[in-house]
Structure formats: C-alpha cells, structure tokens
Amino acid sequence: MRYFILFLFFISSNAFSDNLDTSLSLPCLGCHGKSTNLTIPSLYGLDEDYIYNSLMDYKLDNRKNYLMQLISKGYSEQQIRILSYYFSKGYNNNE
C-alpha cells in the first residue's frame, strides 16, 4: 500500500508538468520500457486503442493483474488516453 501511495503522489506531483505525457509515462518504464524482457511487454509502438482498452480493463477490474489493477486506478481516464497516445507513437525520451 505504501508504494501505491507513493505512486499516486508521483502522478499528482507531475500533473501540471510541461511534458505531461513524459511525466505520466515514467512509472510505466520500470517494467514496460524498451527491453528484451519477454515476460513484460514494452508499450512502445503498440496500438493506441489496445493500450487504452487494456488499461481501462485493469482499472475496472475486468482484466486480472493485481499490480496493474492498482496502478491503473491511479490514472484518470484522460491520463490513460494521454499514455495510450504517447506509447503508441513510440516515443522514448525517458530511458
């Protein structure tokens, strides 16, 4: 629970950043950055609708993964749309 609270603080502290898409994407990169890890997919270049629908399914508990359910609840629907667009375009300014 302590990590979830820190995650929410990170999201809210970056809510008014000039680079909102980049700021919102930072927590995702620990697991979903460009890597060769086959068990956790990279989000870069995935279809925007696929990313959005997946995150919303986690947020609404329609898709099961405890950590992703917690994380997705920390984002608003608008933030999820921003993330979906950002990752679908293949941006990689955070590594």
Contacts in CASP RR format, 6 or more apart in sequence:
PFRMAT RR
TARGET T0000
AUTHOR 0000-0000-0000
METHOD contacts of the structure
MODEL  1
MRYFILFLFFISSNAFSDNLDTSLSLPCLGCHGKSTNLTIPSLYGLDEDY
IYNSLMDYKLDNRKNYLMQLISKGYSEQQIRILSYYFSKGYNNNE
4 70 0 8 1.000
4 71 0 8 1.000
7 27 0 8 1.000
7 70 0 8 1.000
7 71 0 8 1.000
7 74 0 8 1.000
8 74 0 8 1.000
10 26 0 8 1.000
10 27 0 8 1.000
11 24 0 8 1.000
11 27 0 8 1.000
11 74 0 8 1.000
11 75 0 8 1.000
11 79 0 8 1.000
14 20 0 8 1.000
14 23 0 8 1.000
14 24 0 8 1.000
14 26 0 8 1.000
17 23 0 8 1.000
20 82 0 8 1.000
21 82 0 8 1.000
21 83 0 8 1.000
21 85 0 8 1.000
21 86 0 8 1.000
21 91 0 8 1.000
22 86 0 8 1.000
22 91 0 8 1.000
22 93 0 8 1.000
22 94 0 8 1.000
24 75 0 8 1.000
24 79 0 8 1.000
24 82 0 8 1.000
24 83 0 8 1.000
24 86 0 8 1.000
25 83 0 8 1.000
25 86 0 8 1.000
25 87 0 8 1.000
25 91 0 8 1.000
25 94 0 8 1.000
26 94 0 8 1.000
27 71 0 8 1.000
28 43 0 8 1.000
28 83 0 8 1.000
28 87 0 8 1.000
29 94 0 8 1.000
29 95 0 8 1.000
31 40 0 8 1.000
32 40 0 8 1.000
32 41 0 8 1.000
32 42 0 8 1.000
32 43 0 8 1.000
33 42 0 8 1.000
33 43 0 8 1.000
33 44 0 8 1.000
33 94 0 8 1.000
33 95 0 8 1.000
34 42 0 8 1.000
34 44 0 8 1.000
34 92 0 8 1.000
34 95 0 8 1.000
35 42 0 8 1.000
43 51 0 8 1.000
43 87 0 8 1.000
44 87 0 8 1.000
44 90 0 8 1.000
44 91 0 8 1.000
44 92 0 8 1.000
45 87 0 8 1.000
45 88 0 8 1.000
45 89 0 8 1.000
45 90 0 8 1.000
46 87 0 8 1.000
46 88 0 8 1.000
47 88 0 8 1.000
48 84 0 8 1.000
48 85 0 8 1.000
48 87 0 8 1.000
48 88 0 8 1.000
49 84 0 8 1.000
51 83 0 8 1.000
51 84 0 8 1.000
51 87 0 8 1.000
51 88 0 8 1.000
52 80 0 8 1.000
52 81 0 8 1.000
52 84 0 8 1.000
54 63 0 8 1.000
55 68 0 8 1.000
55 72 0 8 1.000
55 75 0 8 1.000
55 80 0 8 1.000
55 83 0 8 1.000
55 84 0 8 1.000
56 72 0 8 1.000
56 77 0 8 1.000
56 80 0 8 1.000
57 63 0 8 1.000
58 65 0 8 1.000
58 68 0 8 1.000
58 69 0 8 1.000
58 71 0 8 1.000
58 72 0 8 1.000
59 69 0 8 1.000
59 72 0 8 1.000
59 73 0 8 1.000
59 75 0 8 1.000
59 80 0 8 1.000
61 69 0 8 1.000
63 69 0 8 1.000
72 80 0 8 1.000
75 83 0 8 1.000
END
